Amino acid sequence: MAAWVETRWKGEGVISHDAKPLLRAGLGALGVVAQFLDANYTPAKPRPRPDRSVPPVVDYAATTGLRDLLRQAGVIDNRLALATAGGRTSVLTREATLVGIHIRQHTPRRNNGRKAPSQLVIRRPSRRSRVVPAFPWAAAAVCGKGQW
């Protein structure tokens, strides 16, 4: 089960009484993963292309939030199975460990006219799966912080 929760934030400094951590912990205790989306957020207007056409507005924050929610809930598409099973679509026949690396540049938003420097964010997610015929890629352990 997953919850996509709308929040409202006016973008004014730090929230001193943010209920998201408590809500996330409460939902987690019930086995519900959560992703929060600022209902006041509006995506940036795209710049015109050289031919003066304007590309459509894309809400990357909502798209990324939804992808992360589906990832937390264990919903994945068939690309992982196809990439790791060499075209076979059957379940695992032996235990497997999938290790990846995710590198991105984090560019903070401006706050009171000032912008913090960009940071390089590096994560090494991994997943050890066991053989369960009724459930492909059943997790034996998931690692995101260097430990199983």
C-alpha positions in Angstrom: 0.0 0.0 0.0 1.3 3.5 -0.8 0.2 7.0 0.0 0.8 10.1 -2.2 0.2 13.0 0.3 -0.3 16.6 -0.8 1.2 19.2 1.5 1.1 23.0 1.4 4.2 25.1 1.9 4.6 28.7 1.0 8.3 28.5 0.6 9.1 30.7 3.5 12.1 29.5 5.4 12.3 26.4 7.6 9.2 24.7 8.9 9.6 24.4 12.6 6.7 21.9 13.2 6.9 19.7 10.1 4.5 16.7 10.5 5.9 14.8 7.6 8.5 12.7 9.6 5.8 11.7 12.2 3.3 10.9 9.5 5.8 8.9 7.5 6.7 6.9 10.7 3.1 6.3 11.5 2.2 5.2 8.0 5.4 3.1 7.9 4.3 1.3 11.1 1.2 0.3 9.2 3.2 -0.9 6.3 2.3 2.1 4.1 5.1 3.9 2.1 4.6 7.6 1.6 5.7 10.3 -0.8 4.8 14.0 -0.2 4.1 16.5 -2.9 3.8 20.3 -2.4 0.4 21.3 -3.8 1.6 24.9 -4.1 4.5 24.0 -6.4 4.3 25.1 -10.0 6.8 23.9 -12.6 9.0 26.4 -14.3 8.0 27.7 -17.7 10.2 26.2 -20.3 12.5 28.4 -22.4 11.6 28.9 -26.1 13.6 26.7 -28.5 15.8 28.2 -31.2 12.9 27.9 -33.6 10.8 30.0 -31.1 8.4 27.1 -30.3 7.8 26.5 -26.7 8.1 23.0 -25.3 5.3 21.7 -23.0 5.4 22.3 -19.3 6.6 19.2 -17.5 6.2 18.8 -13.8 9.4 16.9 -13.0 8.8 17.1 -9.2 5.5 15.2 -9.5 6.9 12.7 -12.0 10.0 12.0 -9.8 7.8 11.8 -6.7 5.5 9.3 -8.3 8.4 7.2 -9.6 9.9 7.1 -6.1 6.6 6.2 -4.5 6.2 3.3 -6.9 9.8 2.2 -6.3 9.2 2.3 -2.5 6.1 0.2 -3.0 8.0 -2.4 -5.0 6.2 -1.7 -8.3 8.7 -1.8 -11.1 8.3 -2.3 -14.8 9.8 -5.2 -16.8 13.1 -3.4 -17.8 14.9 -4.7 -14.8 13.9 -8.3 -15.5 14.8 -8.0 -19.2 18.2 -6.4 -18.4 19.1 -9.0 -15.9 17.5 -12.1 -17.3 18.8 -11.7 -20.8 15.4 -11.8 -22.4 14.0 -14.6 -20.2 10.9 -13.5 -18.4 10.8 -16.3 -15.8 11.5 -15.9 -12.1 14.9 -16.3 -10.6 16.4 -19.7 -10.6 19.1 -18.8 -8.0 19.9 -16.0 -5.6 21.1 -12.8 -7.2 22.5 -9.5 -6.1 21.9 -6.4 -8.2 24.2 -3.5 -7.5 23.8 -0.1 -9.1 25.2 3.4 -8.8 23.1 6.6 -9.1 25.0 9.9 -9.6 23.3 13.2 -10.0 24.0 16.9 -9.5 21.8 18.5 -6.9 21.1 22.1 -7.7 19.4 23.9 -4.8 16.8 26.5 -5.4 17.4 30.1 -4.6 16.5 31.1 -1.0 16.1 34.9 -0.3 18.0 35.6 -3.5 21.0 33.4 -2.7 21.7 29.9 -4.0 23.8 27.3 -2.2 26.5 25.7 -4.4 25.6 22.6 -6.4 26.5 19.2 -4.9 27.4 15.9 -6.5 25.2 13.2 -4.9 26.3 9.6 -5.2 24.3 6.6 -4.0 25.1 2.9 -4.4 21.8 1.0 -4.1 21.8 -2.8 -4.1 19.3 -5.6 -3.7 19.9 -9.2 -2.8 17.0 -11.4 -3.9 16.1 -15.0 -3.1 14.3 -17.6 -5.2 10.6 -17.5 -4.5 8.7 -19.0 -7.5 5.5 -17.2 -6.8 7.2 -13.8 -6.4 9.9 -12.7 -8.8 12.7 -10.7 -7.2 11.7 -11.4 -3.6 14.0 -9.2 -1.5 16.2 -11.0 0.9 17.8 -7.6 1.7 17.9 -4.1 0.3 20.9 -1.8 0.8 21.1 1.9 0.3 23.6 3.0 3.0 26.4 0.5 2.7 25.0 -2.2 4.9 22.7 -5.2 4.3 
